[in-house]
Amino acid sequence: MQADLQCPMCTSRSIENYFLGKHYYPKKNFNYQYVKCKHCSVAFVSPMPDEEILSEIYQQDHYYDVYRKEEDEKKAHSFQLRKDLEKLTEVFKLFSAEKGFKTFLDFGCGDGKFLAFARGFGLDVMGYEPIPLNAKQTSARIGEKVLSGSLSSLIETQKTFDFILLADVIEHLTNPKQVLEQLKKMLTPQGFFIFIVPLEAQINLGQAMIFLSRKMKRNIIQAPPYHVFLFSDHSLTNVLKIFHFQQIMQLSYSTDWPFIDNRGQSLIKRMIFQMLGRSNVIIGDHFFGRLLNLPNRTIVVAR
């Protein structure tokens, strides 16, 4: 770990190694690891990938289609989306009718599912997707305007919005502070940001599986650095405070279950028992039961 490493969120130099260990992205010969800030508790990639690496990752044809290719992934993504929309419905019902909100920006709108959903609530919607081809395809699919290109081109529209959604976005941003400062200019005085964020830096079923597999198999993980930041409920709250946001509400929930079948359950239990020892079967069963309901996603409303 670099001696002069600084947290991109809070600028602290109090950094420690994170349990995920070493990673390697062979396509770009990029070695990296996850580290954790002791001050704000955010985990992040070190070294941070440059624009060339990130551009190559997100230009890959499979990136936005990954959930559509494998049947299990389709089911998992469908379940996750349903849970996301349930929570987003709570937010819209609580704020849009009461405040008379009408406009909605989905920043990093992907395939446009949240845009279509917000439109169903009677909101005037607009999307932003940095990759032009993806923006064009999404716009054609849902029949709404989707801007692309640089963030400055979005700001130059001088539009303002009552809701600005960042769903599965902030963990991808190498410069989140600058991006959020710019987006604040597009928020109406009474408006809200909505963040939907995977909780990848706290105990839940998915993280337990990764932890146990790393304990049993110590080789380097070969994968692109899709998520340059990993959040927990606690660290996300810290970051929003650092960026001068007022957190209005937070709803955390689980989408890992029920997509682990009996075979998967047996594998996880076997790993737990292997770690704890067979003499601790009762403890192992209790630990496994607790994991099933621990949240792995959160939705935060802030301004």
C-alpha positions as a LaTeX table, in Angstrom:
\begin{tabular}{lrrr}
\hline
Residue & $x$ (\AA) & $y$ (\AA) & $z$ (\AA) \\
\hline
Met1 & 0.00 & 0.00 & 0.00 \\
Gln2 & 1.28 & 3.47 & $-0.90$ \\
Ala3 & 2.58 & 5.44 & 2.09 \\
Asp4 & 1.11 & 8.73 & 0.82 \\
Leu5 & $-2.30$ & 7.29 & $-0.08$ \\
Gln6 & $-5.16$ & 9.73 & 0.55 \\
Cys7 & $-8.88$ & 9.03 & 0.84 \\
Pro8 & $-10.67$ & 10.55 & $-2.21$ \\
Met9 & $-13.73$ & 11.28 & $-0.05$ \\
Cys10 & $-12.40$ & 12.92 & 3.13 \\
Thr11 & $-8.67$ & 13.41 & 2.22 \\
Ser12 & $-7.56$ & 11.47 & 5.31 \\
Arg13 & $-4.24$ & 9.62 & 5.05 \\
Ser14 & $-5.24$ & 7.07 & 7.68 \\
Ile15 & $-5.71$ & 4.09 & 5.35 \\
Glu16 & $-5.70$ & 0.33 & 5.98 \\
Asn17 & $-5.91$ & $-2.76$ & 3.79 \\
Tyr18 & $-9.38$ & $-4.14$ & 3.12 \\
Phe19 & $-10.22$ & $-7.86$ & 3.29 \\
Leu20 & $-10.98$ & $-8.26$ & $-0.44$ \\
Gly21 & $-7.26$ & $-8.59$ & $-1.17$ \\
Lys22 & $-5.46$ & $-8.18$ & $-4.48$ \\
His23 & $-7.16$ & $-7.91$ & $-7.87$ \\
Tyr24 & $-5.90$ & $-8.00$ & $-11.45$ \\
Tyr25 & $-7.53$ & $-6.78$ & $-14.65$ \\
Pro26 & $-5.62$ & $-8.68$ & $-17.38$ \\
Lys27 & $-7.07$ & $-6.81$ & $-20.36$ \\
Lys28 & $-5.26$ & $-3.64$ & $-19.21$ \\
Asn29 & $-2.52$ & $-5.31$ & $-17.12$ \\
Phe30 & $-3.88$ & $-3.41$ & $-14.12$ \\
Asn31 & $-3.06$ & $-4.55$ & $-10.58$ \\
Tyr32 & $-5.17$ & $-3.07$ & $-7.81$ \\
Gln33 & $-6.56$ & $-3.72$ & $-4.36$ \\
Tyr34 & $-9.27$ & $-2.35$ & $-2.09$ \\
Val35 & $-8.25$ & $-0.29$ & 0.92 \\
Lys36 & $-10.34$ & 1.37 & 3.63 \\
Cys37 & $-10.26$ & 4.85 & 5.13 \\
Lys38 & $-10.16$ & 4.70 & 8.92 \\
His39 & $-11.73$ & 8.16 & 9.16 \\
Cys40 & $-14.85$ & 7.97 & 6.97 \\
Ser41 & $-14.94$ & 4.13 & 6.62 \\
Val42 & $-15.22$ & 4.15 & 2.82 \\
Ala43 & $-13.43$ & 1.36 & 0.95 \\
Phe44 & $-11.90$ & 2.26 & $-2.42$ \\
Val45 & $-9.66$ & 1.02 & $-5.21$ \\
Ser46 & $-5.94$ & 1.66 & $-5.04$ \\
Pro47 & $-4.55$ & 2.79 & $-7.35$ \\
Met48 & $-7.61$ & 4.47 & $-8.84$ \\
Pro49 & $-8.10$ & 3.44 & $-12.51$ \\
Asp50 & $-7.54$ & 6.15 & $-15.10$ \\
Glu51 & $-10.03$ & 7.25 & $-17.76$ \\
Glu52 & $-8.57$ & 4.91 & $-20.38$ \\
Ile53 & $-9.22$ & 1.85 & $-18.22$ \\
Leu54 & $-12.70$ & 2.98 & $-17.21$ \\
Ser55 & $-13.63$ & 3.86 & $-20.78$ \\
Glu56 & $-12.59$ & 0.40 & $-21.95$ \\
Ile57 & $-14.61$ & $-1.28$ & $-19.19$ \\
Tyr58 & $-17.84$ & 0.60 & $-19.86$ \\
Gln59 & $-17.58$ & 0.46 & $-23.65$ \\
Gln60 & $-17.67$ & $-3.33$ & $-23.52$ \\
Asp61 & $-20.82$ & $-4.62$ & $-25.16$ \\
His62 & $-21.65$ & $-6.89$ & $-22.25$ \\
Tyr63 & $-21.58$ & $-4.30$ & $-19.47$ \\
Tyr64 & $-25.19$ & $-3.08$ & $-19.63$ \\
Asp65 & $-26.45$ & $-6.44$ & $-20.91$ \\
Val66 & $-24.81$ & $-8.66$ & $-18.29$ \\
Tyr67 & $-28.08$ & $-9.28$ & $-16.43$ \\
Arg68 & $-29.90$ & $-10.22$ & $-19.62$ \\
Lys69 & $-27.63$ & $-13.09$ & $-20.68$ \\
Glu70 & $-27.77$ & $-15.70$ & $-17.91$ \\
Glu71 & $-31.14$ & $-16.91$ & $-16.64$ \\
Asp72 & $-30.09$ & $-16.76$ & $-12.97$ \\
Glu73 & $-28.76$ & $-13.23$ & $-13.47$ \\
Lys74 & $-32.02$ & $-12.23$ & $-15.16$ \\
Lys75 & $-34.03$ & $-13.47$ & $-12.17$ \\
Ala76 & $-31.70$ & $-11.80$ & $-9.66$ \\
His77 & $-31.75$ & $-8.50$ & $-11.54$ \\
Ser78 & $-35.53$ & $-8.65$ & $-11.91$ \\
Phe79 & $-35.93$ & $-9.24$ & $-8.16$ \\
Gln80 & $-33.48$ & $-6.46$ & $-7.32$ \\
Leu81 & $-35.26$ & $-4.04$ & $-9.66$ \\
Arg82 & $-38.62$ & $-4.90$ & $-8.10$ \\
Lys83 & $-37.27$ & $-4.18$ & $-4.62$ \\
Asp84 & $-35.68$ & $-0.93$ & $-5.84$ \\
Leu85 & $-38.96$ & 0.20 & $-7.37$ \\
Glu86 & $-40.87$ & $-0.65$ & $-4.19$ \\
Lys87 & $-38.60$ & 1.69 & $-2.22$ \\
Leu88 & $-38.67$ & 4.36 & $-4.93$ \\
Thr89 & $-42.48$ & 4.20 & $-4.84$ \\
Glu90 & $-42.36$ & 5.01 & $-1.11$ \\
Val91 & $-40.18$ & 8.04 & $-1.85$ \\
Phe92 & $-42.39$ & 9.31 & $-4.67$ \\
Lys93 & $-45.57$ & 8.87 & $-2.63$ \\
Leu94 & $-44.05$ & 10.66 & 0.33 \\
Phe95 & $-42.60$ & 13.63 & $-1.53$ \\
Ser96 & $-44.02$ & 14.17 & $-5.02$ \\
Ala97 & $-47.72$ & 14.55 & $-4.13$ \\
Glu98 & $-47.03$ & 16.51 & $-0.96$ \\
Lys99 & $-44.58$ & 18.95 & $-2.56$ \\
Gly100 & $-46.07$ & 19.09 & $-6.05$ \\
Phe101 & $-42.81$ & 17.84 & $-7.59$ \\
Lys102 & $-42.92$ & 17.43 & $-11.34$ \\
Thr103 & $-39.41$ & 16.99 & $-12.80$ \\
Phe104 & $-37.03$ & 14.03 & $-12.61$ \\
Leu105 & $-33.43$ & 13.50 & $-13.81$ \\
Asp106 & $-31.92$ & 10.02 & $-13.85$ \\
Phe107 & $-28.15$ & 10.58 & $-13.85$ \\
Gly108 & $-26.55$ & 7.42 & $-15.23$ \\
Cys109 & $-29.86$ & 6.07 & $-16.45$ \\
Gly110 & $-28.57$ & 2.83 & $-18.02$ \\
Asp111 & $-31.38$ & 1.05 & $-19.84$ \\
Gly112 & $-34.00$ & 3.58 & $-18.72$ \\
Lys113 & $-36.11$ & 1.46 & $-16.37$ \\
Phe114 & $-36.19$ & 4.14 & $-13.67$ \\
Leu115 & $-37.05$ & 6.80 & $-16.25$ \\
Ala116 & $-40.04$ & 4.80 & $-17.45$ \\
Phe117 & $-41.10$ & 4.17 & $-13.86$ \\
Ala118 & $-40.90$ & 7.87 & $-12.90$ \\
Arg119 & $-42.87$ & 8.78 & $-16.01$ \\
Gly120 & $-45.59$ & 6.42 & $-14.79$ \\
Phe121 & $-45.87$ & 8.64 & $-11.69$ \\
Gly122 & $-46.66$ & 11.61 & $-13.92$ \\
Leu123 & $-43.19$ & 13.16 & $-13.67$ \\
Asp124 & $-41.51$ & 14.98 & $-16.56$ \\
Val125 & $-38.35$ & 12.92 & $-17.01$ \\
Met126 & $-34.93$ & 13.29 & $-18.58$ \\
Gly127 & $-31.98$ & 10.90 & $-18.55$ \\
Tyr128 & $-28.23$ & 11.27 & $-18.74$ \\
Glu129 & $-25.93$ & 8.46 & $-19.84$ \\
Pro130 & $-22.27$ & 9.30 & $-20.56$ \\
Ile131 & $-21.79$ & 6.79 & $-23.39$ \\
Pro132 & $-23.49$ & 8.12 & $-26.57$ \\
Leu133 & $-24.46$ & 4.71 & $-27.99$ \\
Asn134 & $-26.11$ & 3.62 & $-24.75$ \\
Ala135 & $-27.91$ & 6.98 & $-24.48$ \\
Lys136 & $-29.23$ & 6.66 & $-28.04$ \\
Gln137 & $-30.47$ & 3.11 & $-27.49$ \\
Thr138 & $-32.19$ & 3.99 & $-24.21$ \\
Ser139 & $-33.84$ & 7.06 & $-25.71$ \\
Ala140 & $-35.18$ & 4.99 & $-28.62$ \\
Arg141 & $-36.40$ & 2.26 & $-26.27$ \\
Ile142 & $-38.41$ & 4.44 & $-23.88$ \\
Gly143 & $-39.16$ & 7.45 & $-26.08$ \\
Glu144 & $-37.64$ & 10.05 & $-23.74$ \\
Lys145 & $-34.73$ & 12.47 & $-24.08$ \\
Val146 & $-31.44$ & 11.03 & $-22.87$ \\
Leu147 & $-28.39$ & 13.30 & $-22.98$ \\
Ser148 & $-24.85$ & 11.98 & $-23.30$ \\
Gly149 & $-21.30$ & 13.26 & $-23.42$ \\
Ser150 & $-19.58$ & 15.38 & $-20.79$ \\
Leu151 & $-21.15$ & 16.47 & $-17.51$ \\
Ser152 & $-20.68$ & 20.10 & $-18.58$ \\
Ser153 & $-23.02$ & 19.54 & $-21.54$ \\
Leu154 & $-25.72$ & 18.47 & $-19.07$ \\
Ile155 & $-25.13$ & 21.51 & $-16.84$ \\
Glu156 & $-25.28$ & 23.82 & $-19.86$ \\
Thr157 & $-28.91$ & 22.89 & $-20.47$ \\
Gln158 & $-29.66$ & 25.06 & $-17.40$ \\
Lys159 & $-32.55$ & 22.77 & $-16.52$ \\
Thr160 & $-33.50$ & 22.16 & $-12.90$ \\
Phe161 & $-35.16$ & 19.11 & $-11.36$ \\
Asp162 & $-37.21$ & 18.26 & $-8.28$ \\
Phe163 & $-35.69$ & 14.77 & $-8.13$ \\
Ile164 & $-32.18$ & 13.78 & $-9.22$ \\
Leu165 & $-31.64$ & 10.04 & $-9.08$ \\
Leu166 & $-28.25$ & 8.32 & $-8.94$ \\
Ala167 & $-29.01$ & 4.59 & $-8.97$ \\
Asp168 & $-25.93$ & 2.35 & $-8.86$ \\
Val169 & $-23.82$ & 5.34 & $-9.88$ \\
Ile170 & $-21.85$ & 6.86 & $-7.01$ \\
Glu171 & $-19.76$ & 3.70 & $-6.52$ \\
His172 & $-18.51$ & 4.09 & $-10.11$ \\
Leu173 & $-17.43$ & 7.75 & $-9.89$ \\
Thr174 & $-13.72$ & 8.47 & $-9.48$ \\
Asn175 & $-14.54$ & 12.11 & $-8.70$ \\
Pro176 & $-17.86$ & 11.99 & $-6.81$ \\
Lys177 & $-17.39$ & 15.29 & $-4.99$ \\
Gln178 & $-16.99$ & 17.29 & $-8.22$ \\
Val179 & $-19.90$ & 15.49 & $-9.92$ \\
Leu180 & $-22.28$ & 16.05 & $-6.99$ \\
Glu181 & $-21.27$ & 19.71 & $-6.68$ \\
Gln182 & $-22.19$ & 20.21 & $-10.33$ \\
Leu183 & $-25.48$ & 18.32 & $-10.02$ \\
Lys184 & $-26.50$ & 20.42 & $-7.02$ \\
Lys185 & $-26.75$ & 23.34 & $-9.46$ \\
Met186 & $-29.54$ & 21.45 & $-11.25$ \\
Leu187 & $-31.65$ & 20.81 & $-8.14$ \\
Thr188 & $-34.67$ & 23.02 & $-7.47$ \\
Pro189 & $-34.62$ & 24.81 & $-4.07$ \\
Gln190 & $-37.16$ & 22.36 & $-2.64$ \\
Gly191 & $-35.76$ & 19.31 & $-4.52$ \\
Phe192 & $-34.08$ & 16.09 & $-3.41$ \\
Phe193 & $-31.32$ & 13.76 & $-4.47$ \\
Ile194 & $-32.15$ & 10.05 & $-4.42$ \\
Phe195 & $-29.21$ & 7.65 & $-4.11$ \\
Ile196 & $-29.61$ & 3.90 & $-4.62$ \\
Val197 & $-26.37$ & 2.25 & $-3.53$ \\
Pro198 & $-25.17$ & $-1.35$ & $-3.10$ \\
Leu199 & $-23.92$ & $-1.99$ & 0.44 \\
Glu200 & $-20.69$ & $-3.82$ & $-0.34$ \\
Ala201 & $-18.68$ & $-2.85$ & 2.74 \\
Gln202 & $-20.81$ & $-4.28$ & 5.52 \\
Ile203 & $-21.87$ & $-7.74$ & 6.61 \\
Asn204 & $-24.56$ & $-9.31$ & 4.44 \\
Leu205 & $-25.01$ & $-12.57$ & 2.56 \\
Gly206 & $-23.05$ & $-11.52$ & $-0.52$ \\
Gln207 & $-20.12$ & $-10.13$ & 1.45 \\
Ala208 & $-20.03$ & $-13.21$ & 3.70 \\
Met209 & $-19.72$ & $-15.41$ & 0.61 \\
Ile210 & $-16.83$ & $-13.31$ & $-0.70$ \\
Phe211 & $-15.10$ & $-13.26$ & 2.69 \\
Leu212 & $-15.41$ & $-17.02$ & 3.20 \\
Ser213 & $-14.27$ & $-17.83$ & $-0.33$ \\
Arg214 & $-11.23$ & $-15.57$ & 0.08 \\
Lys215 & $-10.36$ & $-17.34$ & 3.31 \\
Met216 & $-10.55$ & $-20.71$ & 1.60 \\
Lys217 & $-8.87$ & $-19.64$ & $-1.65$ \\
Arg218 & $-6.14$ & $-17.01$ & $-1.51$ \\
Asn219 & $-5.44$ & $-16.43$ & $-5.21$ \\
Ile220 & $-5.67$ & $-13.01$ & $-6.89$ \\
Ile221 & $-9.13$ & $-12.14$ & $-8.22$ \\
Gln222 & $-9.19$ & $-11.38$ & $-11.94$ \\
Ala223 & $-11.90$ & $-8.79$ & $-12.56$ \\
Pro224 & $-12.32$ & $-5.22$ & $-13.84$ \\
Pro225 & $-12.62$ & $-2.51$ & $-11.16$ \\
Tyr226 & $-16.30$ & $-1.86$ & $-11.84$ \\
His227 & $-16.92$ & $-0.34$ & $-8.42$ \\
Val228 & $-14.15$ & 2.03 & $-7.37$ \\
Phe229 & $-15.89$ & 2.71 & $-4.03$ \\
Leu230 & $-17.57$ & 0.27 & $-1.65$ \\
Phe231 & $-20.09$ & 1.61 & 0.86 \\
Ser232 & $-21.78$ & 0.60 & 4.09 \\
Asp233 & $-24.77$ & 2.38 & 5.64 \\
His234 & $-22.33$ & 4.10 & 7.99 \\
Ser235 & $-19.76$ & 5.19 & 5.40 \\
Leu236 & $-22.43$ & 6.46 & 2.99 \\
Thr237 & $-23.86$ & 8.64 & 5.75 \\
Asn238 & $-20.35$ & 9.91 & 6.49 \\
Val239 & $-19.71$ & 10.79 & 2.85 \\
Leu240 & $-22.98$ & 12.68 & 2.47 \\
Lys241 & $-22.09$ & 14.72 & 5.55 \\
Ile242 & $-18.61$ & 15.43 & 4.16 \\
Phe243 & $-20.26$ & 16.67 & 0.94 \\
His244 & $-22.65$ & 18.89 & 2.97 \\
Phe245 & $-25.82$ & 16.93 & 2.26 \\
Gln246 & $-28.72$ & 16.81 & 4.68 \\
Gln247 & $-29.96$ & 13.23 & 4.84 \\
Ile248 & $-33.77$ & 13.17 & 4.92 \\
Met249 & $-34.52$ & 9.44 & 4.95 \\
Gln250 & $-32.87$ & 6.08 & 4.36 \\
Leu251 & $-34.36$ & 2.66 & 3.58 \\
Ser252 & $-32.02$ & $-0.36$ & 3.53 \\
Tyr253 & $-33.11$ & $-3.76$ & 2.22 \\
Ser254 & $-31.94$ & $-7.17$ & 1.02 \\
Thr255 & $-32.02$ & $-8.44$ & $-2.57$ \\
Asp256 & $-29.65$ & $-11.42$ & $-2.16$ \\
Trp257 & $-32.43$ & $-13.79$ & $-1.21$ \\
Pro258 & $-34.12$ & $-16.00$ & $-2.49$ \\
Phe259 & $-31.65$ & $-16.47$ & $-5.35$ \\
Ile260 & $-29.50$ & $-18.98$ & $-3.54$ \\
Asp261 & $-31.03$ & $-22.44$ & $-3.99$ \\
Asn262 & $-30.61$ & $-25.45$ & $-1.69$ \\
Arg263 & $-27.30$ & $-26.33$ & $-3.29$ \\
Gly264 & $-26.06$ & $-22.78$ & $-2.74$ \\
Gln265 & $-27.28$ & $-22.81$ & 0.86 \\
Ser266 & $-25.40$ & $-26.03$ & 1.52 \\
Leu267 & $-22.21$ & $-24.59$ & 0.04 \\
Ile268 & $-22.40$ & $-21.45$ & 2.20 \\
Lys269 & $-23.13$ & $-23.48$ & 5.33 \\
Arg270 & $-20.22$ & $-25.79$ & 4.54 \\
Met271 & $-17.89$ & $-22.80$ & 4.26 \\
Ile272 & $-19.19$ & $-21.39$ & 7.55 \\
Phe273 & $-18.76$ & $-24.71$ & 9.35 \\
Gln274 & $-15.30$ & $-25.13$ & 7.85 \\
Met275 & $-14.36$ & $-21.76$ & 9.36 \\
Leu276 & $-16.04$ & $-22.34$ & 12.73 \\
Gly277 & $-15.51$ & $-26.08$ & 13.12 \\
Arg278 & $-18.20$ & $-28.75$ & 13.23 \\
Ser279 & $-18.52$ & $-28.37$ & 16.98 \\
Asn280 & $-20.16$ & $-25.00$ & 16.35 \\
Val281 & $-23.08$ & $-26.19$ & 14.20 \\
Ile282 & $-25.65$ & $-24.26$ & 16.27 \\
Ile283 & $-23.61$ & $-21.06$ & 16.01 \\
Gly284 & $-23.13$ & $-21.67$ & 12.28 \\
Asp285 & $-26.87$ & $-22.15$ & 11.69 \\
His286 & $-27.66$ & $-19.00$ & 13.69 \\
Phe287 & $-25.05$ & $-17.00$ & 11.75 \\
Phe288 & $-26.40$ & $-18.24$ & 8.41 \\
Gly289 & $-29.98$ & $-17.42$ & 9.41 \\
Arg290 & $-28.99$ & $-13.87$ & 10.35 \\
Leu291 & $-27.23$ & $-13.36$ & 7.01 \\
Leu292 & $-30.37$ & $-13.98$ & 4.99 \\
Asn293 & $-32.07$ & $-10.77$ & 6.07 \\
Leu294 & $-29.14$ & $-8.37$ & 6.33 \\
Pro295 & $-29.43$ & $-5.48$ & 3.82 \\
Asn296 & $-27.25$ & $-5.32$ & 0.73 \\
Arg297 & $-28.80$ & $-2.18$ & $-0.83$ \\
Thr298 & $-30.01$ & 1.18 & 0.39 \\
Ile299 & $-31.99$ & 4.15 & $-0.92$ \\
Val300 & $-31.19$ & 7.56 & 0.57 \\
Val301 & $-33.07$ & 10.82 & 0.09 \\
Ala302 & $-30.91$ & 13.91 & 0.70 \\
Arg303 & $-30.52$ & 17.52 & $-0.29$ \\
\hline
\end{tabular}
